[in-house]
Structures are given as C-alpha cells and as structure tokens.
Amino acid sequence: MQPPDASSLSPGWTAFRTLGRVNMRRTTVSLLAALALGGALLAGCSSEGASTNCGLDQCTVTFDRGVQGNASILGVEAKFVQADANTVTLEVAGEQISLTTGGQAVDVGGLQVSLSSITDNEVSVQIARNPG
C-alpha cells in the first residue's frame, strides 16, 4: 500500500505532521544539549595529589596525606593544607576552613564541605552544592 499523496491530505493533518517533526527535533536537540552540559560539568573535575568522584551536585575528594593536593570541583578550587588525627585544614574557594571528625559541614563559597574520613595515608571530604 502506498502512503497517501500529500495533496490529498487535509491541511490539519499536514500541519500536525510538520509540527510533530519540529517538536521531535526540538526535543532531540534539547536532550543532546543537556547531555553535553552534564558531561562538561562532570568532566570539569580535575585534581593533583587527590582523586575525585563527582556527580551533578556533589563530589567526594580524597587527598593524599603528605602531599599538597588540590582539586578543581563544582567550579571551585579545594586544596589540602594539613591534617592531624581528628582535624583537617583545607582551603576551599580561597577560604581556609577546619573540619573535625564527626563535625558538621562548613558552608563556604556556596558549598557545604564535610569530613568523611582521615587515615594515615589519605583524607576524604564531601563537597556539595548548598541546597538553598
């Protein structure tokens, strides 16, 4: 069976088919743009003397102790300064902060920074966008 000739279709049907194609193209373009932006944000994490594990709104950064590690995450720079058994000093978004084991998150540069763990070899912190 042959598809109907476009001239035999009602103007409403032709307009619907055309709008459907336009909407499908817009949806496809929007989806591809969103994926590209999300990929760019995730790829925006970089580090030296540290490892990062990032999602859209938060990152776990693990700094090697004994090295002045740094990481660029969520649009800010985080640097390891020093650590002892219970306290870690970091520089985040240009501000020096201290985090303690079991302590609350510190708000800095539009982010919440909390200490996940301290071992002899590494320090792990959670950095997330402020929900508000």
C-alpha positions, 0 to 999 in steps of 0.5 A: 500500500502506498502512503497517501499523496500529500495533496490529498491530505487535509491541511490539519493533518499536514500541519500536525505532521510538520509540527510533530517533526519540529517538536521531535527535533526540538526535543532531540536537540534539547536532550543532546544539549543537556547531555553535553552540559552534564558531561562538561560539568562532570568532566570539569573535575580535575585534581593533583595529589587527590582523586575525585568522584563527582556527580551533578551536585556533589563530589567526594575528594580524597587527598593524599596525606603528605602531599599538597593536593588540590582539586578543581570541583563544582567550579571551585578550587579545594586544596589540602593544607594539613591534617592531624588525627581528628582535624583537617585544614583545607582551603576551599574557594580561597577560604581556609576552613577546619573540619573535625571528625564527626563535625558538621559541614562548613558552608563556604563559597556556596558549598557545604564541605564535610569530613568523611574520613582521615587515615594515615595515608589519605583524607576524604571530604564531601563537597556539595552544592548548598541546597538553598 
